[in-house]
Amino acid sequence: MADEKTTREMICETSRDVKWIVHTLERMEVRHADFEGRLRGLEGWKQAKVGEEQKARRISAGAGGIMGGVMAVPSRVLSVCQGQVCAL
């Protein structure tokens, strides 16, 4: 019977366990909030990087379209004037 705990000892032990669990959950919530903030930061960075890449592609496509149009005119003129004397 010496190994048996009294009701008071069990209540004290349970109280300590509950306090430890509450403290651990609070630490987990803080850590979760930190991870959440870091994750949102990474997502924002990724979106910004994707946006920059898309902007660069749009600029390249626009420049390519302009250059294509600029080169189409002399090409068209040369193909029409081929074999003939054309006044430019």
KEVOFI-426579 format. One record per residue (C-alpha): residue number from 0; residue in one letter; x, y, z negated. Coordinates in nm, 4 decimals, decimal comma. Layout:
N
> num	residu	c1	c2	c3
> NUM	a	X	Y	Z
...
***
This chain:
88
> num	residu	c1	c2	c3
> 0	m	0,0000	0,0000	0,0000
> 1	a	0,3004	0,2294	-0,0301
> 2	d	0,3222	0,2571	0,3512
> 3	e	-0,0330	0,3830	0,3898
> 4	k	-0,0787	0,7558	0,4377
> 5	t	-0,3251	0,9524	0,2370
> 6	t	-0,6030	1,1427	0,4059
> 7	r	-0,4280	1,4681	0,3230
> 8	e	-0,1032	1,3533	0,4874
> 9	m	-0,2900	1,2458	0,8006
> 10	i	-0,4725	1,5808	0,8177
> 11	c	-0,1417	1,7686	0,7799
> 12	e	0,0208	1,5566	1,0499
> 13	t	-0,2763	1,6054	1,2821
> 14	s	-0,2658	1,9796	1,2192
> 15	r	0,1061	1,9889	1,3100
> 16	d	0,0350	1,7870	1,6240
> 17	v	-0,2463	2,0211	1,7285
> 18	k	-0,0233	2,3258	1,6723
> 19	w	0,2519	2,1660	1,8791
> 20	i	0,0057	2,0832	2,1595
> 21	v	-0,1345	2,4388	2,1607
> 22	h	0,2171	2,5861	2,1683
> 23	t	0,3188	2,3519	2,4514
> 24	l	0,0075	2,4388	2,6537
> 25	e	0,0769	2,8114	2,6097
> 26	r	0,4329	2,7607	2,7381
> 27	m	0,2971	2,5613	3,0319
> 28	e	0,0522	2,8412	3,1176
> 29	v	0,3328	3,0991	3,1127
> 30	r	0,5485	2,8750	3,3307
> 31	h	0,2554	2,8155	3,5664
> 32	a	0,1973	3,1912	3,5991
> 33	d	0,5674	3,2387	3,6756
> 34	f	0,5623	2,9641	3,9396
> 35	e	0,2416	3,1065	4,0853
> 36	g	0,4005	3,4502	4,1174
> 37	r	0,7115	3,3079	4,2793
> 38	l	0,5006	3,1019	4,5191
> 39	r	0,2962	3,4084	4,6198
> 40	g	0,6219	3,5965	4,6758
> 41	l	0,7522	3,3214	4,9042
> 42	e	0,4239	3,3082	5,0948
> 43	g	0,4361	3,6851	5,1445
> 44	w	0,7964	3,6658	5,2629
> 45	k	0,7076	3,3854	5,5055
> 46	q	0,4132	3,5831	5,6458
> 47	a	0,6350	3,8901	5,6905
> 48	k	0,8989	3,6825	5,8697
> 49	v	0,6384	3,5227	6,0984
> 50	g	0,4969	3,8698	6,1710
> 51	e	0,8417	4,0012	6,2635
> 52	e	0,9003	3,7045	6,4950
> 53	q	0,5627	3,7554	6,6630
> 54	k	0,6341	4,1262	6,7043
> 55	a	0,9695	4,0486	6,8661
> 56	r	0,8019	3,8003	7,1018
> 57	r	0,5350	4,0560	7,1949
> 58	i	0,8008	4,3185	7,2658
> 59	s	0,9975	4,0686	7,4766
> 60	a	0,6849	3,9676	7,6664
> 61	g	0,5952	4,3314	7,7256
> 62	a	0,9459	4,4134	7,8458
> 63	g	0,9419	4,1082	8,0719
> 64	g	0,6083	4,2140	8,2181
> 65	i	0,7332	4,5646	8,2861
> 66	m	1,0528	4,4382	8,4474
> 67	g	0,8517	4,1921	8,6537
> 68	g	0,6320	4,4756	8,7768
> 69	v	0,9322	4,6955	8,8529
> 70	m	1,0992	4,4173	9,0502
> 71	a	0,7795	4,3230	9,2326
> 72	v	0,7610	4,6558	9,4134
> 73	p	1,1029	4,6376	9,5847
> 74	s	1,0490	4,2695	9,6537
> 75	r	0,7150	4,3434	9,8180
> 76	v	0,8625	4,6296	10,0179
> 77	l	1,1519	4,4135	10,1333
> 78	s	0,9236	4,1287	10,2353
> 79	v	0,6953	4,3633	10,4332
> 80	c	0,9878	4,5399	10,5992
> 81	q	1,1755	4,2246	10,6841
> 82	g	1,2722	4,2335	11,0472
> 83	q	1,1335	4,5872	11,0919
> 84	v	1,2688	4,9317	11,0301
> 85	c	1,0864	5,0759	10,7303
> 86	a	1,0992	5,4218	10,5923
> 87	l	1,1369	5,4229	10,2177
***
